[in-house]
Amino acid sequence: QVQLVESGGGLVQTGGSLRLSCAASGRTDAMCWFRRPPGKEREFVAAISRNDDTTYAAALKGRFTISRDNAKNTLYLQMNSLKREDTAVYFCAAVSTPRAIVVVAPTSYDVWGQGTQVTVSS
């Protein structure tokens, strides 16, 4: 079973940037980022296929960029112009074997990381 480990979270001021990474222990198909703001439900952030087709949550497109390095089995999320409402635990997830999925549905992904905290303060 592939395992995912996120890193790169932390405390940043409003308007700042962070780059999250998610290292996979093996090959994966589609990968994505979800986040869970404090007191709220988990929400979709962005997804990327193995061929670099991307999907973003409409409200985040333009500030967040998802990318991956298949040679390194690593997923990234570049977050710019951060706002207080971006404060959340960020999770990466992956589809371990190729299949058709609904990219925004968390149930599509069978492997999840433990999450990394991102806190944006003014």
C-alpha positions as CSV (number, residue, x, y, z in Angstrom):
1,Q,0.0,0.0,0.0
2,V,1.3,3.4,-1.0
3,Q,1.8,5.9,1.9
4,L,1.7,9.7,1.6
5,V,3.6,12.1,3.8
6,E,2.8,15.9,3.7
7,S,5.3,18.6,4.6
8,G,5.7,22.3,4.3
9,G,2.9,23.6,6.4
10,G,3.4,26.3,9.0
11,L,2.6,29.8,10.1
12,V,2.5,32.5,7.5
13,Q,1.3,36.1,7.4
14,T,-1.6,37.3,5.2
15,G,-0.3,37.8,1.7
16,G,2.5,35.3,2.1
17,S,3.3,32.1,0.3
18,L,3.8,28.5,1.2
19,R,4.6,25.4,-0.8
20,L,3.3,22.1,0.4
21,S,4.8,18.8,-0.6
22,C,3.4,15.3,-0.5
23,A,5.9,12.4,-0.9
24,A,4.4,9.1,-2.0
25,S,6.2,5.8,-1.2
26,G,5.3,4.5,-4.7
27,R,3.6,5.1,-8.0
28,T,0.2,6.7,-7.9
29,D,-2.4,7.7,-10.4
30,A,-4.4,10.9,-9.8
31,M,-3.5,13.0,-6.8
32,C,-5.1,15.9,-5.0
33,W,-5.2,18.2,-2.1
34,F,-8.1,18.7,0.3
35,R,-8.3,20.9,3.3
36,R,-10.3,21.1,6.5
37,P,-10.7,24.6,7.9
38,P,-11.3,24.8,11.7
39,G,-14.9,23.8,12.5
40,K,-15.7,23.1,8.9
41,E,-16.1,20.1,6.6
42,R,-13.3,18.9,4.4
43,E,-13.2,20.7,1.1
44,F,-11.6,20.1,-2.3
45,V,-8.6,22.2,-3.2
46,A,-7.1,20.8,-6.4
47,A,-6.3,17.6,-8.3
48,I,-3.9,16.5,-10.9
49,S,-3.8,13.5,-13.2
50,R,-0.6,11.6,-13.9
51,N,-0.6,13.4,-17.3
52,D,-0.7,16.8,-15.5
53,D,-4.4,17.6,-16.2
54,T,-5.5,19.9,-13.4
55,T,-8.7,20.8,-11.6
56,Y,-9.1,23.5,-9.1
57,A,-11.7,24.7,-6.7
58,A,-13.1,27.8,-8.4
59,A,-12.4,30.1,-5.5
60,L,-8.8,29.1,-5.3
61,K,-7.8,29.1,-9.0
62,G,-5.2,31.8,-9.6
63,R,-3.7,31.7,-6.2
64,F,-3.0,28.0,-5.8
65,T,-1.0,25.8,-8.2
66,I,-0.9,22.1,-8.1
67,S,2.0,20.2,-9.7
68,R,3.7,16.8,-9.5
69,D,7.0,15.2,-10.2
70,N,6.4,11.6,-11.2
71,A,10.1,10.7,-11.1
72,K,10.1,11.7,-7.5
73,N,6.6,10.5,-6.7
74,T,5.9,13.9,-5.2
75,L,2.9,16.2,-5.3
76,Y,3.1,19.9,-4.6
77,L,0.8,22.8,-3.8
78,Q,2.1,26.3,-4.3
79,M,-0.1,28.7,-2.3
80,N,0.3,32.4,-2.9
81,S,-1.5,35.5,-1.6
82,L,-2.6,33.6,1.4
83,K,-5.7,34.7,3.3
84,R,-6.8,34.0,6.8
85,E,-9.6,31.8,5.4
86,D,-6.9,29.5,4.0
87,T,-6.1,28.4,7.5
88,A,-6.7,24.7,7.6
89,V,-5.2,21.2,7.8
90,Y,-4.2,20.3,4.3
91,F,-4.3,16.7,3.2
92,C,-3.0,15.1,0.1
93,A,-4.6,12.0,-1.3
94,A,-4.0,9.7,-4.2
95,V,-5.6,7.0,-6.4
96,S,-3.3,4.0,-6.1
97,T,-4.4,2.2,-9.3
98,P,-5.7,3.8,-12.5
99,R,-9.5,4.1,-12.7
100,A,-12.1,6.6,-13.6
101,I,-12.9,8.9,-10.7
102,V,-14.8,12.0,-9.8
103,V,-11.8,14.3,-9.0
104,V,-13.6,16.5,-6.4
105,A,-15.1,13.6,-4.4
106,P,-12.9,12.5,-1.5
107,T,-14.3,9.0,-1.8
108,S,-12.4,8.7,-5.2
109,Y,-9.1,8.6,-3.4
110,D,-8.0,5.5,-1.5
111,V,-4.7,6.7,0.0
112,W,-4.5,9.7,2.4
113,G,-1.7,11.5,4.1
114,Q,-1.9,12.6,7.8
115,G,-2.3,16.3,7.0
116,T,-0.2,19.4,7.6
117,Q,-1.4,22.5,9.4
118,V,-1.4,25.8,7.6
119,T,-2.1,28.9,9.6
120,V,-2.4,32.3,8.1
121,S,-2.3,35.2,10.5
122,S,-2.7,39.0,9.9
